[in-house]
Amino acid sequence: MNPEKLSVLMVSHEMTPTGAVLSLLNLYHGLSARGHAVDMISLDGGYLASTIGQVDTLFTWNRSSPSSSMENGPEMYDAIVANTIASDAWLDTQHKAFGPIFSNRLLWYIRELPLDLKSQARYLYGSLPTRKNLMQLAHSVVFVSRSSKALYEGHYDLSPRFKQSLRVVNNALNADLNSILPCMYQSGLRDTLMALSKVALRIPTSHTVSVSTGKFSRQKGSYETMKDFLFYAFSRDKRSNQDEFKHIIFVGDVEKTYWKVLRKQYLESRRTRNGRVSHQTRLHLVGSITSTKAMREYYNVASIILLHSKCEAFGRVILEAFAHGVPVVATGCGGPAEIIKHGKTGLLFSTDAELMWNVDHLINNPEITSSISKRSCDLVRSKFSSTSYMTTMENILRDITLRASGPR
């Protein structure tokens, strides 16, 4: 095979707009832009597959079953990148079918916490010992954050010798967002974009907007926090003497059962005994957005980005918010705690009371908000650039290529 041009197979447990899948697609686009040949297998389909196929003619993907072995064998690829722990059934099938020919080409990129595994029961096939064995057979195992790596080391009781081979490679900012970084604070561009986006979304320019992103579910711990934040915002609105009202926009999947409860409680909280609306906070549910361009409008309109999840392996939305000059308030654990330096590049919380205080602090102190936004924008440009990320991943894949011909 051509040593300069790599042939890579990427395997994703699904093709839906989750952080793990979108990060894998970012890697796909980066490798393709560097001239490498990339194929994709989706184990559970998903509507992103058809969407990407329509807009990107270079994208090749196939649907596969976890119990199906590769038709043409692993020899046709220099490297195989498996996305998330949920690929374990397919990986076990390939190892049993092809042995070291497959495992010596395998890069397992694990992007979730062990806490997430319960929600992925429909994908997971192997037992904990099976997954531990697959990790030790793979050429390389990479984690998306130090905290994620540490949790797996303890959860899977990995040997000290094997731990030394594990690597951490943070997600990077999407390449198409790099271009906005140098100019975000020039000539008041941030304020101009906010005003334009508010007009596009029919929000008065004087009204404050918070945008909450991610998957809202009990499993991620975001449901209770989201509910408490809504009641806080509504009660604050009732106490306020200002004529302005706020907008709270949720971008991401909200489990239907929880959304019905929130809507019911929200509507009840807005009405007095005579049925009149008692305050003016507006709640918007946008749903999942697959397009970076479409998401930009919500970043531009936001005064604050909230990340409610109580367990997050990384939090790529933080990088996107930083790139748009929007301050972030996030949970103080996992990936967010590694990305954000509290009080410098964002604010972290561990309790609902801290979340509410952080939001008030940013709203009432525009100078502090501006300095945080500037530092966070500088941080994402210097530490999380797509160029350095792609070079790191490319080097790992080339190392796999050099060693794939024989046993480890």
N, C-alpha and C positions, 0 to 999 in steps of 0.2 A: 504493500500500500504506500501511497505517497506520504513521505514523512512530514511534508509541509502542510498538506491538506488532510485533516482528520475526517474520518467517517464515524459519526456519533449517533447512537440510539438513545432517545430519552423516553422514560416510562413514567407516566403519571397515573395515580389511582383514579383520577377523574379529570374532567375538563370543565370546571365551573369556576367562577371568579373569586376563588379564595386566595389568600396571600401566597400560599405555597405554589399553587398552579401559576399564578401571574408571575411569580419570581422565576419559575422554570421557563416560562415563555420569554422572559427578559433574557435569560441565558441563551435560549434558542436563537433569538434575534441577534444577539451579540456574536455568537459563533458563526451564524450565517453571514453576517456582515464582514467577518474576517475570512470568508472564503471556504469555510468548512461545510461538509455535507451532513445535514441533520435530519433524522426521521423521528417520529413521535408515535408512541403507543398509548392509548387511553384505555384503562382497564374497566371503566364504568361509563364511558360516553360523556354526556353532558353538553349543554347547548353552546359552550364556547367552541367546541370542535367545529360545528357547522358555521358559526360566525367567522372564525379565523379562516376556514377554508374559502369563504366568499371574498374576504378582503386581502388575503395574502396568498398569492399563487405559488410562492416558494414553499409553503407549509405542506408537509406530507404527514398524514397521521392515519393510523389504523386502530380499530378497536380490537381488543384481545381479551380473552378470558383468563382469570388467574390460574386456571388448570391447563391452559394451552401452552405447549412448548413452542419455541421460535421455529417458524417454518423453514427458514434458510440457515438456521444456526447462527451462533454468535461470531463466527469467524469473519463474517463480512463487515464487522465493525471494529474500529480501533478501541472504542470505549463505549460503555453502557452506563447511563446516568439514571438511577432510580430515584424518584422524587417521593419523599416522606416515608415514614415507617409503614404506611398502609399498603406499600407495594410488596409486603412480605410473602404473600401467597404465590404471586407470580415469580418472585425471586427463588423461592424454594423449589418450584416446579422446574425452573431452568437449571438450577444447580444439580438437581437429581438427573436431569436429562443430559447435561453436557459437562458437569464436573468443573475442573479447573479452567477449561477452555472458556467457560462463562465467567466464573468468579474472579479470574485474574484480569478481566476487563471491567469489573464492576466498581463504579463509584456510587456509594449510597449516600445521598444528600438528605439528611434528616432535619426537617423544618418544624417539628412540633414537639411539645412537651409530653412526657409519659402520661401526664394528667389528661391529655386529649384522647387517649386510646379508646376509652369507653365509648365515645361518640362515633368511633370508626369501626365498630364491631362488625358491620356489614362487609367491610373489606378484609379485616384481619383474619388470617387463617391459622398461622402457626402459634404455638405456645411461646411463652417467654423464653424457654431454652432454645426453641427453634430460631427465634429472632436473634438471640445472643450468638448462636452458632453461625448464622448468616453474616452477622457483623464481622465475626472473626475470619470468615472465609473471603470476604470482599477485599479487593485490592486496596480500596480507600473508603473510610467512613468520615464524612464531614458533617459538622453540626452548624446551625445557623447562628448560635450564640454560645457564650461561655456557660451561662446558666443552664441552657438546654443540655450541653455536654456533661456538666456536673450531675444533673439529675439522672441522666441515662447511666452514667458510671455507677451511681449508687443503686438505681432501680434494677439494673441488670447485673450487679455485682461483678463488674469486669475486672480482669486481672491487672495489676500495676503495669506489667509489661505491655499488654495490649493498649492500655490507656495512653501510653506514650505515642502510639501511632495515630491516635485520633486528632483531627484538625478542626479548627473553627474558621469558617469563612462567612462573614456577615453578608446579608443581602446588600445590594447597591441600588442607588437611584436609577430609575429607568433612563436609558440613553436619551430619549426624546425630551426629558425634563432638564438635562444638563444645560441646554441652550438658554434657559430662562434665568439661571443663577446669577451671572455677572450683572444683569441689568435690573434686578428686582428692586433695588433701592435707589436707582437713578431717576431723577426728575419726578419723584412722587409716583412712580409707576404703580406701586402697590395700591395706593389710594384710588388711582384712576381705574385700575382693573376691578377693584371692589365696587366702585360706583356703577361701572358698566354692567357687571354681573348682577347687581341688585336690580337694575332696570330690566335686564333680560328675564329675571325670575319674578318680576313684579313685586319687589320688596322696596319700600321707601328707603331712600339713602340714609336717613337719620336713624333707622332701626338697627339694633344690634342683633347679630346672628351667631348662634353656636351650631357647629356641625359635628354630629357624633357618627363615627364610622366603625365598621367591623360587623361581625356576626353577633347578633343579640340573642343569647341563649342562656339557659341556666347552667349548661355544661361549662361555658367560659366564665361564668360568674358575673356576666354583664347585665343580666336581666334585673336583678334586685337593685344594682347601682343605678341603672337607667331609670327604674321606677321611682327611686328615692330622689334622683336629680329632677325629674319632672315635677314632683310635688314641691320640692324646694323652689324651683323656678316659678311655679304658680303662686306659692305663698309669698314669695318676694315681690311678685308683680302686684299682688293685692295690697302690699304695704307701701308700694311706690306711689309717689304723688306725680310722677312724670306722665306726660301724655304718650311717650313712646312706648311701643310694645316690642317684645322680643320674638324672634323666630328660632325654633329648635328644629333642626333638620336631621333626620336619621338616614344615613346612606349605608345600605347593607341589608343582608337577610335578617328578618325578624320572624321567629317562629310564630305561625298563625295563632296558636292558642294564647301566647303571651301578648301578641298585638291586640287581640280582642279585649283582653283584660285591661291593658293600658288605655285603650280607647275609651272603654266604659268608665274607668276611674277618672280619666282626664276630663271627659265630658261632664261627669258628676261634679268634679272639683271646680268647673267653670261656671256652674249655675247656682243662683241663690234660690231661696224657697219659692219665689214667685216665678222662677223659670228664666230669669234674665241672666245674660252672661255677666259674671262678676269681675272678670279681668280679661286682658287682651293678648296673652301669650298665644302664639300660633305654633302648632305642631304639624310637621310635614314628614311623611314617609315616602322616600324616594325609591327604595329597593336597591338591588345590586346594579352597579354600573360597570360595564366591561371596557369602556373606552376611556383612555387617559384624557383625551380632549374634553369629553363630556364631564369628567370629574373635575377638571380645572375650574369650571364655573362655580362649583360648590366650594373649592378651596379659596377662590378669589373673593367670594361673598362672605366668607367666615371671619368673624372676629377672633374666634377660638375654635380649635379642634379638640374634641374630647375622645379619648380612647378608654372605654369603660371596662374592658376585659380584666378580670382578676388573675388570669393566667395567659401569658402571651410569650411565645418562644422568641419572637423578634419584634414585629410591628412595623412592617414596611410603610404603612400609612404615615408614620412619623416622618420618614425621610421625604415623602411627597409634600407633607405640610410644611416642613422646613424649607423646601425648595420654593414654595409659594409665599414664604415670609409670614406664615401663620403660626402663632404660639400654640404649643401643645400642652394639654393637661392629661397625664396618663397614670396608670397604675404603677406603683413603685416596686415592681418585681419583674423577673425575667428579662426579656430583651429591652423593654422600655427603660428599665433602670440602668442598663449598659449604655444606651444611646444618649439619654438625657442626663445632664448635670443639673440637679435641682437648683432653681433660682438663677441659673446662668443661661441654659439653652432650652429651658422648659420648666414645668412644675410637675411634681410627682405626688401621688396621694396613696394612702393605705386604708383610710376610712372615708365614709361618706362625708363626714364633717370636714375633713381636709379637702376633699373635692370641692365642696361648696365654697370654702374659704379661698381656694386657689382661683376659682372662677371670678369671685367678687374682687379679688386682689388685682387680677388682670384688667377687668372692666373699669375699675376705679383708678388705675394708675397707668395711663397711656404711655408715659415715658418708659416705665419698666417694661411694658409690653413691647415697645419698639426696640429696646436694647436686646431683649431676649430673642426677638425675631431676627435681628441682624446677626447675632452670634450663632444662632441655629443654622441660618443660611450659610454662614462661613464654614460651620462644622460639616455640613453635608457635602459641601464642595471639596473640602480637604480630605475627609476621611471615608466618604462613601461614594466616590465617583465610579461610574460604570466602567471607565477605562482601566483603572487598577483592579477592579473586580474581575473583569474579563481576562486580564493578563494572568491573574492568580489561578482562575479556573482552567485556562488554557494550559498553563504549566502543569497542573495536576493531571489533566487528560493526556498530555504528552508523556508524562512519567508512566502512566498506565500503558501507553502504547509501547514504550521501550521494554516493559517487563511482562507484557501479556503473553509472550511466546513460551514461557516456561513456568513451572510451579514456583510458588513464593518461597 
